[in-house]
Amino acid sequence: MFPTAGIASTKNFLKHVSRHNTLTQARRNISRHYDLSNELFALYLGDTMTYSSAVFKSDDEDLTTAQMRKISLLIDKV
């Protein structure tokens, strides 16, 4: 390992811990990371907007069908 890697890592760590995360900055960070549109989430969560894994019966099954199967299985278990 090159000694410069350790120096760069230390420099980045010190830069990170020296930043003051004010309440205003924290709100801005939260907004940038979490205030995203439903259209974006729908692209990979499907119509049910479900985060957990779907239950697929075949390789060619669509996400919505597999998500509805999972939801039905959960309801049956309750």
C-alpha positions as CSV (number, residue, x, y, z in Angstrom):
1,M,0.0,0.0,0.0
2,F,1.3,3.4,-0.9
3,P,1.7,5.9,2.0
4,T,-0.2,8.5,0.0
5,A,-3.4,6.4,0.3
6,G,-3.3,6.7,4.0
7,I,-2.7,10.4,3.8
8,A,-5.6,11.0,1.5
9,S,-7.9,8.9,3.7
10,T,-6.9,10.8,6.8
11,K,-7.4,14.1,4.9
12,N,-10.9,13.1,3.8
13,F,-11.8,11.9,7.3
14,L,-10.6,15.2,8.8
15,K,-12.5,17.2,6.2
16,H,-15.7,15.2,6.9
17,V,-15.6,15.6,10.7
18,S,-14.7,19.3,10.6
19,R,-17.9,20.1,8.7
20,H,-20.6,21.5,10.9
21,N,-24.0,20.0,10.2
22,T,-26.3,22.8,11.2
23,L,-30.1,22.2,11.5
24,T,-30.5,24.1,8.1
25,Q,-27.9,21.9,6.5
26,A,-29.4,18.7,8.0
27,R,-32.8,19.7,6.5
28,R,-31.2,20.3,3.2
29,N,-29.5,17.0,3.2
30,I,-32.7,15.1,4.2
31,S,-34.6,16.9,1.4
32,R,-32.0,16.0,-1.2
33,H,-31.9,12.4,-0.2
34,Y,-35.5,11.6,0.6
35,D,-37.8,14.1,-1.1
36,L,-38.0,12.3,-4.4
37,S,-41.0,11.9,-6.6
38,N,-43.3,8.9,-6.5
39,E,-42.7,8.5,-10.2
40,L,-39.1,7.7,-9.5
41,F,-39.9,5.0,-6.9
42,A,-42.6,3.5,-9.1
43,L,-40.0,2.7,-11.7
44,Y,-38.5,0.0,-9.5
45,L,-41.1,-0.6,-6.8
46,G,-44.0,-1.3,-9.2
47,D,-47.7,-0.4,-8.8
48,T,-47.8,-1.5,-5.2
49,M,-44.9,0.7,-4.2
50,T,-43.7,-2.2,-2.0
51,Y,-40.1,-2.2,-0.8
52,S,-39.8,-5.9,0.2
53,S,-39.1,-8.8,-2.2
54,A,-41.9,-10.1,-4.5
55,V,-42.8,-13.8,-4.8
56,F,-42.3,-14.8,-8.4
57,K,-43.6,-18.2,-9.8
58,S,-41.9,-17.9,-13.1
59,D,-39.1,-16.0,-14.8
60,D,-41.5,-14.2,-17.2
61,E,-43.9,-12.9,-14.5
62,D,-44.3,-9.2,-14.1
63,L,-43.5,-7.3,-10.9
64,T,-47.1,-6.3,-10.0
65,T,-48.3,-9.9,-10.2
66,A,-45.5,-11.1,-8.0
67,Q,-46.0,-8.3,-5.5
68,M,-49.7,-9.1,-5.3
69,R,-48.9,-12.7,-4.7
70,K,-46.6,-11.8,-1.8
71,I,-49.3,-9.5,-0.3
72,S,-51.9,-12.3,-0.5
73,L,-49.5,-14.8,1.1
74,L,-48.9,-12.3,4.0
75,I,-52.6,-11.8,4.5
76,D,-53.2,-15.6,4.5
77,K,-50.5,-15.9,7.2
78,V,-52.2,-13.3,9.4
